[in-house]
Structure formats: C-alpha cells, structure tokens
Amino acid sequence: MNDQKKSAMTRSVSTASKRAQAVGGQDFVRGVITELRRVTWPTQEEWVSATILTIGLVVGIGLFTYLADQLFGWVFSVIHPQNF
C-alpha cells in the first residue's frame, strides 16, 4: 500500500471511532439522567436521622478504638516493662 491509502484508511478509522465514542457518550448521559429520575431521594427527616446515626457511630468507634489502644498499651507495659 502506498502512503496516501494508509493515511486515508487511518482517517476513516479515526472518524468512525470518534462517532462511536460520541454516540456512546450520549447514550451514557441519557442513561444517567434516566437513572437519576428513578432515584427515591430521602426526606429531610430521613437525612437528619442518617446523619445523626453516622456521627454517633463515628464517635462510638473512635472511643472504642481509643479505649482498646489504652488497654493494649497497659497490658503490653505489664508484660514487657521498660527499664531505663
């Protein structure tokens, strides 16, 4: 093949690829919009209760982690004391 034919083939493949990507992108956006219409959004009461629950769980897990760290630190210091 000569260089002109290769160049023409490359351009046609590139153009077809761009068209396929554009159609794919449009289909994706349409799909996202369709799915967002189907979403059941939470009420304000549900949103507030979920937020309070999340904050409570984060604080609770933080306290548990802190207490477990202190306990294991104490146990380790009893088992393996540091002598300076």
PyMOL Python script that loads the backbone (N, CA, C, O; Angstrom):
from pymol import cmd

cmd.read_pdbstr("""\
ATOM      1  N   MET A   1       0.837  -1.186   0.000  1.00  0.00           N
ATOM      2  CA  MET A   1       0.000   0.000   0.000  1.00  0.00           C
ATOM      3  C   MET A   1       0.875   1.239   0.000  1.00  0.00           C
ATOM      4  O   MET A   1       1.961   1.272   0.578  1.00  0.00           O
ATOM      5  N   ASN A   2       0.362   2.244  -0.665  1.00  0.00           N
ATOM      6  CA  ASN A   2       1.141   3.479  -0.645  1.00  0.00           C
ATOM      7  C   ASN A   2       0.721   4.340   0.545  1.00  0.00           C
ATOM      8  O   ASN A   2      -0.257   4.044   1.232  1.00  0.00           O
ATOM      9  N   ASP A   3       1.464   5.386   0.769  1.00  0.00           N
ATOM     10  CA  ASP A   3       1.244   6.227   1.946  1.00  0.00           C
ATOM     11  C   ASP A   3      -0.104   6.935   1.917  1.00  0.00           C
ATOM     12  O   ASP A   3      -0.702   7.149   2.971  1.00  0.00           O
ATOM     13  N   GLN A   4      -0.596   7.305   0.739  1.00  0.00           N
ATOM     14  CA  GLN A   4      -1.890   8.006   0.651  1.00  0.00           C
ATOM     15  C   GLN A   4      -3.027   7.098   1.091  1.00  0.00           C
ATOM     16  O   GLN A   4      -3.928   7.537   1.806  1.00  0.00           O
ATOM     17  N   LYS A   5      -2.997   5.840   0.674  1.00  0.00           N
ATOM     18  CA  LYS A   5      -4.062   4.907   1.047  1.00  0.00           C
ATOM     19  C   LYS A   5      -4.028   4.636   2.554  1.00  0.00           C
ATOM     20  O   LYS A   5      -5.074   4.577   3.200  1.00  0.00           O
ATOM     21  N   LYS A   6      -2.830   4.473   3.109  1.00  0.00           N
ATOM     22  CA  LYS A   6      -2.710   4.250   4.551  1.00  0.00           C
ATOM     23  C   LYS A   6      -3.256   5.442   5.328  1.00  0.00           C
ATOM     24  O   LYS A   6      -3.959   5.276   6.325  1.00  0.00           O
ATOM     25  N   SER A   7      -2.928   6.638   4.863  1.00  0.00           N
ATOM     26  CA  SER A   7      -3.391   7.845   5.529  1.00  0.00           C
ATOM     27  C   SER A   7      -4.906   7.966   5.463  1.00  0.00           C
ATOM     28  O   SER A   7      -5.542   8.341   6.448  1.00  0.00           O
ATOM     29  N   ALA A   8      -5.487   7.651   4.316  1.00  0.00           N
ATOM     30  CA  ALA A   8      -6.940   7.711   4.156  1.00  0.00           C
ATOM     31  C   ALA A   8      -7.623   6.688   5.048  1.00  0.00           C
ATOM     32  O   ALA A   8      -8.654   6.979   5.654  1.00  0.00           O
ATOM     33  N   MET A   9      -7.049   5.483   5.132  1.00  0.00           N
ATOM     34  CA  MET A   9      -7.639   4.445   5.983  1.00  0.00           C
ATOM     35  C   MET A   9      -7.563   4.848   7.456  1.00  0.00           C
ATOM     36  O   MET A   9      -8.503   4.621   8.218  1.00  0.00           O
ATOM     37  N   THR A  10      -6.462   5.433   7.840  1.00  0.00           N
ATOM     38  CA  THR A  10      -6.305   5.867   9.223  1.00  0.00           C
ATOM     39  C   THR A  10      -7.319   6.940   9.569  1.00  0.00           C
ATOM     40  O   THR A  10      -7.906   6.926  10.651  1.00  0.00           O
ATOM     41  N   ARG A  11      -7.525   7.881   8.636  1.00  0.00           N
ATOM     42  CA  ARG A  11      -8.513   8.935   8.881  1.00  0.00           C
ATOM     43  C   ARG A  11      -9.910   8.363   8.994  1.00  0.00           C
ATOM     44  O   ARG A  11     -10.671   8.799   9.858  1.00  0.00           O
ATOM     45  N   SER A  12     -10.284   7.399   8.152  1.00  0.00           N
ATOM     46  CA  SER A  12     -11.638   6.849   8.187  1.00  0.00           C
ATOM     47  C   SER A  12     -11.871   6.056   9.462  1.00  0.00           C
ATOM     48  O   SER A  12     -12.958   6.117  10.035  1.00  0.00           O
ATOM     49  N   VAL A  13     -10.871   5.317   9.912  1.00  0.00           N
ATOM     50  CA  VAL A  13     -10.997   4.565  11.163  1.00  0.00           C
ATOM     51  C   VAL A  13     -11.107   5.534  12.329  1.00  0.00           C
ATOM     52  O   VAL A  13     -11.912   5.333  13.239  1.00  0.00           O
ATOM     53  N   SER A  14     -10.303   6.578  12.301  1.00  0.00           N
ATOM     54  CA  SER A  14     -10.328   7.567  13.361  1.00  0.00           C
ATOM     55  C   SER A  14     -11.681   8.267  13.423  1.00  0.00           C
ATOM     56  O   SER A  14     -12.217   8.473  14.511  1.00  0.00           O
ATOM     57  N   THR A  15     -12.239   8.636  12.275  1.00  0.00           N
ATOM     58  CA  THR A  15     -13.543   9.301  12.228  1.00  0.00           C
ATOM     59  C   THR A  15     -14.635   8.376  12.740  1.00  0.00           C
ATOM     60  O   THR A  15     -15.496   8.802  13.510  1.00  0.00           O
ATOM     61  N   ALA A  16     -14.611   7.106  12.317  1.00  0.00           N
ATOM     62  CA  ALA A  16     -15.614   6.146  12.774  1.00  0.00           C
ATOM     63  C   ALA A  16     -15.508   5.940  14.276  1.00  0.00           C
ATOM     64  O   ALA A  16     -16.522   5.828  14.965  1.00  0.00           O
ATOM     65  N   SER A  17     -14.288   5.891  14.783  1.00  0.00           N
ATOM     66  CA  SER A  17     -14.075   5.719  16.209  1.00  0.00           C
ATOM     67  C   SER A  17     -14.628   6.901  16.994  1.00  0.00           C
ATOM     68  O   SER A  17     -15.245   6.719  18.044  1.00  0.00           O
ATOM     69  N   LYS A  18     -14.409   8.111  16.488  1.00  0.00           N
ATOM     70  CA  LYS A  18     -14.921   9.308  17.163  1.00  0.00           C
ATOM     71  C   LYS A  18     -16.440   9.318  17.163  1.00  0.00           C
ATOM     72  O   LYS A  18     -17.054   9.705  18.158  1.00  0.00           O
ATOM     73  N   ARG A  19     -17.058   8.897  16.060  1.00  0.00           N
ATOM     74  CA  ARG A  19     -18.526   8.835  16.013  1.00  0.00           C
ATOM     75  C   ARG A  19     -19.055   7.832  17.032  1.00  0.00           C
ATOM     76  O   ARG A  19     -20.032   8.106  17.730  1.00  0.00           O
ATOM     77  N   ALA A  20     -18.414   6.678  17.114  1.00  0.00           N
ATOM     78  CA  ALA A  20     -18.853   5.661  18.067  1.00  0.00           C
ATOM     79  C   ALA A  20     -18.717   6.170  19.493  1.00  0.00           C
ATOM     80  O   ALA A  20     -19.591   5.920  20.324  1.00  0.00           O
ATOM     81  N   GLN A  21     -17.640   6.878  19.786  1.00  0.00           N
ATOM     82  CA  GLN A  21     -17.457   7.429  21.132  1.00  0.00           C
ATOM     83  C   GLN A  21     -18.506   8.486  21.429  1.00  0.00           C
ATOM     84  O   GLN A  21     -19.020   8.547  22.545  1.00  0.00           O
ATOM     85  N   ALA A  22     -18.830   9.318  20.447  1.00  0.00           N
ATOM     86  CA  ALA A  22     -19.830  10.366  20.662  1.00  0.00           C
ATOM     87  C   ALA A  22     -21.188   9.748  20.950  1.00  0.00           C
ATOM     88  O   ALA A  22     -21.886  10.177  21.869  1.00  0.00           O
ATOM     89  N   VAL A  23     -21.569   8.741  20.169  1.00  0.00           N
ATOM     90  CA  VAL A  23     -22.851   8.082  20.395  1.00  0.00           C
ATOM     91  C   VAL A  23     -22.835   7.388  21.748  1.00  0.00           C
ATOM     92  O   VAL A  23     -23.822   7.445  22.481  1.00  0.00           O
ATOM     93  N   GLY A  24     -21.732   6.735  22.090  1.00  0.00           N
ATOM     94  CA  GLY A  24     -21.616   6.076  23.381  1.00  0.00           C
ATOM     95  C   GLY A  24     -21.721   7.067  24.524  1.00  0.00           C
ATOM     96  O   GLY A  24     -22.350   6.774  25.541  1.00  0.00           O
ATOM     97  N   GLY A  25     -21.114   8.236  24.374  1.00  0.00           N
ATOM     98  CA  GLY A  25     -21.189   9.268  25.404  1.00  0.00           C
ATOM     99  C   GLY A  25     -22.599   9.799  25.570  1.00  0.00           C
ATOM    100  O   GLY A  25     -23.055  10.033  26.689  1.00  0.00           O
ATOM    101  N   GLN A  26     -23.285   9.988  24.460  1.00  0.00           N
ATOM    102  CA  GLN A  26     -24.670  10.466  24.522  1.00  0.00           C
ATOM    103  C   GLN A  26     -25.557   9.432  25.189  1.00  0.00           C
ATOM    104  O   GLN A  26     -26.411   9.779  26.005  1.00  0.00           O
ATOM    105  N   ASP A  27     -25.364   8.161  24.850  1.00  0.00           N
ATOM    106  CA  ASP A  27     -26.146   7.097  25.483  1.00  0.00           C
ATOM    107  C   ASP A  27     -25.867   7.036  26.978  1.00  0.00           C
ATOM    108  O   ASP A  27     -26.777   6.819  27.778  1.00  0.00           O
ATOM    109  N   PHE A  28     -24.622   7.226  27.348  1.00  0.00           N
ATOM    110  CA  PHE A  28     -24.263   7.211  28.764  1.00  0.00           C
ATOM    111  C   PHE A  28     -24.976   8.326  29.517  1.00  0.00           C
ATOM    112  O   PHE A  28     -25.544   8.089  30.583  1.00  0.00           O
ATOM    113  N   VAL A  29     -24.951   9.541  28.973  1.00  0.00           N
ATOM    114  CA  VAL A  29     -25.586  10.683  29.635  1.00  0.00           C
ATOM    115  C   VAL A  29     -27.092  10.456  29.729  1.00  0.00           C
ATOM    116  O   VAL A  29     -27.696  10.735  30.765  1.00  0.00           O
ATOM    117  N   ARG A  30     -27.696   9.958  28.667  1.00  0.00           N
ATOM    118  CA  ARG A  30     -29.139   9.657  28.710  1.00  0.00           C
ATOM    119  C   ARG A  30     -29.442   8.614  29.780  1.00  0.00           C
ATOM    120  O   ARG A  30     -30.432   8.729  30.502  1.00  0.00           O
ATOM    121  N   GLY A  31     -28.590   7.602  29.880  1.00  0.00           N
ATOM    122  CA  GLY A  31     -28.784   6.565  30.893  1.00  0.00           C
ATOM    123  C   GLY A  31     -28.670   7.119  32.303  1.00  0.00           C
ATOM    124  O   GLY A  31     -29.444   6.749  33.186  1.00  0.00           O
ATOM    125  N   VAL A  32     -27.705   8.006  32.513  1.00  0.00           N
ATOM    126  CA  VAL A  32     -27.539   8.620  33.836  1.00  0.00           C
ATOM    127  C   VAL A  32     -28.771   9.431  34.198  1.00  0.00           C
ATOM    128  O   VAL A  32     -29.271   9.336  35.319  1.00  0.00           O
ATOM    129  N   ILE A  33     -29.260  10.221  33.266  1.00  0.00           N
ATOM    130  CA  ILE A  33     -30.449  11.045  33.526  1.00  0.00           C
ATOM    131  C   ILE A  33     -31.649  10.162  33.834  1.00  0.00           C
ATOM    132  O   ILE A  33     -32.415  10.450  34.754  1.00  0.00           O
ATOM    133  N   THR A  34     -31.816   9.090  33.069  1.00  0.00           N
ATOM    134  CA  THR A  34     -32.929   8.163  33.311  1.00  0.00           C
ATOM    135  C   THR A  34     -32.834   7.547  34.700  1.00  0.00           C
ATOM    136  O   THR A  34     -33.836   7.461  35.409  1.00  0.00           O
ATOM    137  N   GLU A  35     -31.640   7.119  35.094  1.00  0.00           N
ATOM    138  CA  GLU A  35     -31.466   6.515  36.418  1.00  0.00           C
ATOM    139  C   GLU A  35     -31.704   7.529  37.530  1.00  0.00           C
ATOM    140  O   GLU A  35     -32.280   7.182  38.561  1.00  0.00           O
ATOM    141  N   LEU A  36     -31.271   8.774  37.343  1.00  0.00           N
ATOM    142  CA  LEU A  36     -31.489   9.792  38.375  1.00  0.00           C
ATOM    143  C   LEU A  36     -32.978  10.089  38.561  1.00  0.00           C
ATOM    144  O   LEU A  36     -33.404  10.449  39.658  1.00  0.00           O
ATOM    145  N   ARG A  37     -33.763   9.941  37.509  1.00  0.00           N
ATOM    146  CA  ARG A  37     -35.222  10.131  37.648  1.00  0.00           C
ATOM    147  C   ARG A  37     -35.853   9.016  38.458  1.00  0.00           C
ATOM    148  O   ARG A  37     -36.898   9.217  39.078  1.00  0.00           O
ATOM    149  N   ARG A  38     -35.233   7.835  38.464  1.00  0.00           N
ATOM    150  CA  ARG A  38     -35.778   6.687  39.190  1.00  0.00           C
ATOM    151  C   ARG A  38     -35.401   6.687  40.671  1.00  0.00           C
ATOM    152  O   ARG A  38     -35.986   5.944  41.459  1.00  0.00           O
ATOM    153  N   VAL A  39     -34.442   7.505  41.048  1.00  0.00           N
ATOM    154  CA  VAL A  39     -33.939   7.510  42.427  1.00  0.00           C
ATOM    155  C   VAL A  39     -35.031   8.003  43.375  1.00  0.00           C
ATOM    156  O   VAL A  39     -35.733   8.974  43.094  1.00  0.00           O
ATOM    157  N   THR A  40     -35.153   7.308  44.504  1.00  0.00           N
ATOM    158  CA  THR A  40     -36.040   7.759  45.562  1.00  0.00           C
ATOM    159  C   THR A  40     -35.177   8.538  46.540  1.00  0.00           C
ATOM    160  O   THR A  40     -34.415   7.949  47.307  1.00  0.00           O
ATOM    161  N   TRP A  41     -35.293   9.854  46.516  1.00  0.00           N
ATOM    162  CA  TRP A  41     -34.460  10.698  47.346  1.00  0.00           C
ATOM    163  C   TRP A  41     -34.997  10.703  48.772  1.00  0.00           C
ATOM    164  O   TRP A  41     -36.213  10.672  48.958  1.00  0.00           O
ATOM    165  N   PRO A  42     -34.128  10.741  49.792  1.00  0.00           N
ATOM    166  CA  PRO A  42     -34.589  10.719  51.185  1.00  0.00           C
ATOM    167  C   PRO A  42     -35.272  12.030  51.570  1.00  0.00           C
ATOM    168  O   PRO A  42     -34.974  13.100  51.038  1.00  0.00           O
ATOM    169  N   THR A  43     -36.200  11.900  52.517  1.00  0.00           N
ATOM    170  CA  THR A  43     -36.845  13.096  53.053  1.00  0.00           C
ATOM    171  C   THR A  43     -35.874  13.782  54.007  1.00  0.00           C
ATOM    172  O   THR A  43     -34.833  13.223  54.353  1.00  0.00           O
ATOM    173  N   GLN A  44     -36.217  14.988  54.426  1.00  0.00           N
ATOM    174  CA  GLN A  44     -35.330  15.705  55.348  1.00  0.00           C
ATOM    175  C   GLN A  44     -35.212  14.942  56.662  1.00  0.00           C
ATOM    176  O   GLN A  44     -34.131  14.883  57.248  1.00  0.00           O
ATOM    177  N   GLU A  45     -36.299  14.366  57.124  1.00  0.00           N
ATOM    178  CA  GLU A  45     -36.271  13.610  58.381  1.00  0.00           C
ATOM    179  C   GLU A  45     -35.334  12.402  58.262  1.00  0.00           C
ATOM    180  O   GLU A  45     -34.561  12.130  59.181  1.00  0.00           O
ATOM    181  N   GLU A  46     -35.394  11.684  57.152  1.00  0.00           N
ATOM    182  CA  GLU A  46     -34.506  10.547  56.936  1.00  0.00           C
ATOM    183  C   GLU A  46     -33.056  10.998  56.846  1.00  0.00           C
ATOM    184  O   GLU A  46     -32.164  10.342  57.384  1.00  0.00           O
ATOM    185  N   TRP A  47     -32.822  12.110  56.172  1.00  0.00           N
ATOM    186  CA  TRP A  47     -31.468  12.634  56.007  1.00  0.00           C
ATOM    187  C   TRP A  47     -30.864  13.017  57.359  1.00  0.00           C
ATOM    188  O   TRP A  47     -29.711  12.693  57.644  1.00  0.00           O
ATOM    189  N   VAL A  48     -31.652  13.709  58.188  1.00  0.00           N
ATOM    190  CA  VAL A  48     -31.166  14.135  59.504  1.00  0.00           C
ATOM    191  C   VAL A  48     -30.891  12.925  60.388  1.00  0.00           C
ATOM    192  O   VAL A  48     -29.860  12.875  61.057  1.00  0.00           O
ATOM    193  N   SER A  49     -31.798  11.948  60.401  1.00  0.00           N
ATOM    194  CA  SER A  49     -31.589  10.781  61.256  1.00  0.00           C
ATOM    195  C   SER A  49     -30.374   9.968  60.788  1.00  0.00           C
ATOM    196  O   SER A  49     -29.628   9.451  61.620  1.00  0.00           O
ATOM    197  N   ALA A  50     -30.168   9.852  59.489  1.00  0.00           N
ATOM    198  CA  ALA A  50     -28.993   9.136  58.979  1.00  0.00           C
ATOM    199  C   ALA A  50     -27.710   9.879  59.338  1.00  0.00           C
ATOM    200  O   ALA A  50     -26.700   9.247  59.647  1.00  0.00           O
ATOM    201  N   THR A  51     -27.733  11.208  59.303  1.00  0.00           N
ATOM    202  CA  THR A  51     -26.562  11.994  59.654  1.00  0.00           C
ATOM    203  C   THR A  51     -26.226  11.835  61.132  1.00  0.00           C
ATOM    204  O   THR A  51     -25.061  11.662  61.492  1.00  0.00           O
ATOM    205  N   ILE A  52     -27.244  11.894  61.986  1.00  0.00           N
ATOM    206  CA  ILE A  52     -27.028  11.724  63.432  1.00  0.00           C
ATOM    207  C   ILE A  52     -26.488  10.327  63.721  1.00  0.00           C
ATOM    208  O   ILE A  52     -25.574  10.168  64.531  1.00  0.00           O
ATOM    209  N   LEU A  53     -27.051   9.318  63.063  1.00  0.00           N
ATOM    210  CA  LEU A  53     -26.578   7.951  63.247  1.00  0.00           C
ATOM    211  C   LEU A  53     -25.113   7.819  62.824  1.00  0.00           C
ATOM    212  O   LEU A  53     -24.321   7.180  63.518  1.00  0.00           O
ATOM    213  N   THR A  54     -24.757   8.414  61.702  1.00  0.00           N
ATOM    214  CA  THR A  54     -23.377   8.348  61.217  1.00  0.00           C
ATOM    215  C   THR A  54     -22.415   9.017  62.196  1.00  0.00           C
ATOM    216  O   THR A  54     -21.363   8.461  62.510  1.00  0.00           O
ATOM    217  N   ILE A  55     -22.767  10.191  62.672  1.00  0.00           N
ATOM    218  CA  ILE A  55     -21.906  10.894  63.633  1.00  0.00           C
ATOM    219  C   ILE A  55     -21.771  10.083  64.915  1.00  0.00           C
ATOM    220  O   ILE A  55     -20.679   9.969  65.472  1.00  0.00           O
ATOM    221  N   GLY A  56     -22.884   9.522  65.381  1.00  0.00           N
ATOM    222  CA  GLY A  56     -22.849   8.695  66.594  1.00  0.00           C
ATOM    223  C   GLY A  56     -21.962   7.472  66.431  1.00  0.00           C
ATOM    224  O   GLY A  56     -21.203   7.127  67.337  1.00  0.00           O
ATOM    225  N   LEU A  57     -22.053   6.818  65.286  1.00  0.00           N
ATOM    226  CA  LEU A  57     -21.220   5.639  65.041  1.00  0.00           C
ATOM    227  C   LEU A  57     -19.744   6.007  64.947  1.00  0.00           C
ATOM    228  O   LEU A  57     -18.895   5.270  65.450  1.00  0.00           O
ATOM    229  N   VAL A  58     -19.426   7.117  64.322  1.00  0.00           N
ATOM    230  CA  VAL A  58     -18.027   7.545  64.213  1.00  0.00           C
ATOM    231  C   VAL A  58     -17.468   7.842  65.600  1.00  0.00           C
ATOM    232  O   VAL A  58     -16.353   7.427  65.917  1.00  0.00           O
ATOM    233  N   VAL A  59     -18.219   8.548  66.424  1.00  0.00           N
ATOM    234  CA  VAL A  59     -17.765   8.855  67.784  1.00  0.00           C
ATOM    235  C   VAL A  59     -17.628   7.568  68.599  1.00  0.00           C
ATOM    236  O   VAL A  59     -16.646   7.396  69.322  1.00  0.00           O
ATOM    237  N   GLY A  60     -18.602   6.667  68.488  1.00  0.00           N
ATOM    238  CA  GLY A  60     -18.557   5.408  69.228  1.00  0.00           C
ATOM    239  C   GLY A  60     -17.372   4.542  68.835  1.00  0.00           C
ATOM    240  O   GLY A  60     -16.685   3.999  69.700  1.00  0.00           O
ATOM    241  N   ILE A  61     -17.131   4.411  67.550  1.00  0.00           N
ATOM    242  CA  ILE A  61     -15.994   3.614  67.091  1.00  0.00           C
ATOM    243  C   ILE A  61     -14.681   4.286  67.485  1.00  0.00           C
ATOM    244  O   ILE A  61     -13.711   3.605  67.817  1.00  0.00           O
ATOM    245  N   GLY A  62     -14.646   5.604  67.450  1.00  0.00           N
ATOM    246  CA  GLY A  62     -13.445   6.324  67.891  1.00  0.00           C
ATOM    247  C   GLY A  62     -13.151   6.083  69.357  1.00  0.00           C
ATOM    248  O   GLY A  62     -12.003   5.838  69.726  1.00  0.00           O
ATOM    249  N   LEU A  63     -14.178   6.149  70.205  1.00  0.00           N
ATOM    250  CA  LEU A  63     -13.993   5.878  71.635  1.00  0.00           C
ATOM    251  C   LEU A  63     -13.551   4.438  71.879  1.00  0.00           C
ATOM    252  O   LEU A  63     -12.654   4.182  72.682  1.00  0.00           O
ATOM    253  N   PHE A  64     -14.185   3.510  71.183  1.00  0.00           N
ATOM    254  CA  PHE A  64     -13.806   2.103  71.325  1.00  0.00           C
ATOM    255  C   PHE A  64     -12.348   1.897  70.940  1.00  0.00           C
ATOM    256  O   PHE A  64     -11.611   1.204  71.642  1.00  0.00           O
ATOM    257  N   THR A  65     -11.932   2.489  69.839  1.00  0.00           N
ATOM    258  CA  THR A  65     -10.550   2.350  69.387  1.00  0.00           C
ATOM    259  C   THR A  65      -9.576   2.955  70.398  1.00  0.00           C
ATOM    260  O   THR A  65      -8.532   2.370  70.686  1.00  0.00           O
ATOM    261  N   TYR A  66      -9.919   4.120  70.932  1.00  0.00           N
ATOM    262  CA  TYR A  66      -9.070   4.773  71.929  1.00  0.00           C
ATOM    263  C   TYR A  66      -8.938   3.895  73.177  1.00  0.00           C
ATOM    264  O   TYR A  66      -7.834   3.689  73.680  1.00  0.00           O
ATOM    265  N   LEU A  67     -10.067   3.378  73.674  1.00  0.00           N
ATOM    266  CA  LEU A  67     -10.038   2.548  74.885  1.00  0.00           C
ATOM    267  C   LEU A  67      -9.277   1.242  74.639  1.00  0.00           C
ATOM    268  O   LEU A  67      -8.518   0.801  75.501  1.00  0.00           O
ATOM    269  N   ALA A  68      -9.472   0.626  73.482  1.00  0.00           N
ATOM    270  CA  ALA A  68      -8.741  -0.603  73.168  1.00  0.00           C
ATOM    271  C   ALA A  68      -7.246  -0.324  73.089  1.00  0.00           C
ATOM    272  O   ALA A  68      -6.445  -1.140  73.544  1.00  0.00           O
ATOM    273  N   ASP A  69      -6.860   0.805  72.525  1.00  0.00           N
ATOM    274  CA  ASP A  69      -5.441   1.179  72.445  1.00  0.00           C
ATOM    275  C   ASP A  69      -4.862   1.368  73.839  1.00  0.00           C
ATOM    276  O   ASP A  69      -3.760   0.900  74.123  1.00  0.00           O
ATOM    277  N   GLN A  70      -5.592   2.045  74.704  1.00  0.00           N
ATOM    278  CA  GLN A  70      -5.118   2.245  76.073  1.00  0.00           C
ATOM    279  C   GLN A  70      -4.986   0.916  76.811  1.00  0.00           C
ATOM    280  O   GLN A  70      -4.002   0.699  77.518  1.00  0.00           O
ATOM    281  N   LEU A  71      -5.959   0.030  76.656  1.00  0.00           N
ATOM    282  CA  LEU A  71      -5.932  -1.276  77.314  1.00  0.00           C
ATOM    283  C   LEU A  71      -4.745  -2.105  76.832  1.00  0.00           C
ATOM    284  O   LEU A  71      -3.994  -2.654  77.639  1.00  0.00           O
ATOM    285  N   PHE A  72      -4.580  -2.193  75.521  1.00  0.00           N
ATOM    286  CA  PHE A  72      -3.473  -2.987  74.997  1.00  0.00           C
ATOM    287  C   PHE A  72      -2.123  -2.364  75.341  1.00  0.00           C
ATOM    288  O   PHE A  72      -1.147  -3.087  75.543  1.00  0.00           O
ATOM    289  N   GLY A  73      -2.054  -1.057  75.408  1.00  0.00           N
ATOM    290  CA  GLY A  73      -0.818  -0.395  75.841  1.00  0.00           C
ATOM    291  C   GLY A  73      -0.477  -0.742  77.269  1.00  0.00           C
ATOM    292  O   GLY A  73       0.682  -1.006  77.590  1.00  0.00           O
ATOM    293  N   TRP A  74      -1.487  -0.743  78.136  1.00  0.00           N
ATOM    294  CA  TRP A  74      -1.272  -1.089  79.546  1.00  0.00           C
ATOM    295  C   TRP A  74      -0.852  -2.550  79.677  1.00  0.00           C
ATOM    296  O   TRP A  74       0.092  -2.862  80.403  1.00  0.00           O
ATOM    297  N   VAL A  75      -1.559  -3.459  78.969  1.00  0.00           N
ATOM    298  CA  VAL A  75      -1.225  -4.887  79.026  1.00  0.00           C
ATOM    299  C   VAL A  75       0.205  -5.109  78.530  1.00  0.00           C
ATOM    300  O   VAL A  75       0.959  -5.866  79.140  1.00  0.00           O
ATOM    301  N   PHE A  76       0.579  -4.463  77.443  1.00  0.00           N
ATOM    302  CA  PHE A  76       1.936  -4.619  76.921  1.00  0.00           C
ATOM    303  C   PHE A  76       2.976  -4.103  77.902  1.00  0.00           C
ATOM    304  O   PHE A  76       4.043  -4.698  78.058  1.00  0.00           O
ATOM    305  N   SER A  77       2.660  -2.983  78.570  1.00  0.00           N
ATOM    306  CA  SER A  77       3.628  -2.443  79.535  1.00  0.00           C
ATOM    307  C   SER A  77       3.757  -3.347  80.759  1.00  0.00           C
ATOM    308  O   SER A  77       4.822  -3.386  81.374  1.00  0.00           O
ATOM    309  N   VAL A  78       2.706  -4.070  81.128  1.00  0.00           N
ATOM    310  CA  VAL A  78       2.788  -5.020  82.244  1.00  0.00           C
ATOM    311  C   VAL A  78       3.617  -6.229  81.830  1.00  0.00           C
ATOM    312  O   VAL A  78       4.439  -6.712  82.608  1.00  0.00           O
ATOM    313  N   ILE A  79       3.409  -6.718  80.617  1.00  0.00           N
ATOM    314  CA  ILE A  79       4.124  -7.901  80.135  1.00  0.00           C
ATOM    315  C   ILE A  79       5.584  -7.581  79.838  1.00  0.00           C
ATOM    316  O   ILE A  79       6.472  -8.373  80.156  1.00  0.00           O
ATOM    317  N   HIS A  80       5.833  -6.441  79.239  1.00  0.00           N
ATOM    318  CA  HIS A  80       7.186  -6.086  78.807  1.00  0.00           C
ATOM    319  C   HIS A  80       7.520  -4.667  79.292  1.00  0.00           C
ATOM    320  O   HIS A  80       7.476  -3.714  78.514  1.00  0.00           O
ATOM    321  N   PRO A  81       7.856  -4.536  80.591  1.00  0.00           N
ATOM    322  CA  PRO A  81       8.124  -3.186  81.118  1.00  0.00           C
ATOM    323  C   PRO A  81       9.432  -2.624  80.565  1.00  0.00           C
ATOM    324  O   PRO A  81      10.361  -3.362  80.238  1.00  0.00           O
ATOM    325  N   GLN A  82       9.474  -1.309  80.473  1.00  0.00           N
ATOM    326  CA  GLN A  82      10.693  -0.625  80.029  1.00  0.00           C
ATOM    327  C   GLN A  82      11.488  -0.217  81.263  1.00  0.00           C
ATOM    328  O   GLN A  82      10.972   0.463  82.150  1.00  0.00           O
ATOM    329  N   ASN A  83      12.712  -0.625  81.307  1.00  0.00           N
ATOM    330  CA  ASN A  83      13.585  -0.267  82.431  1.00  0.00           C
ATOM    331  C   ASN A  83      14.623   0.710  81.929  1.00  0.00           C
ATOM    332  O   ASN A  83      15.481   0.347  81.124  1.00  0.00           O
ATOM    333  N   PHE A  84      14.558   1.937  82.393  1.00  0.00           N
ATOM    334  CA  PHE A  84      15.518   2.962  81.975  1.00  0.00           C
ATOM    335  C   PHE A  84      16.510   3.193  83.060  1.00  0.00           C
ATOM    336  O   PHE A  84      17.409   4.021  82.909  1.00  0.00           O
TER     337      PHE A  84
END
""", "prot")
cmd.dss("prot")
cmd.show_as("cartoon", "prot")
cmd.util.cbc("prot")
cmd.orient("prot")
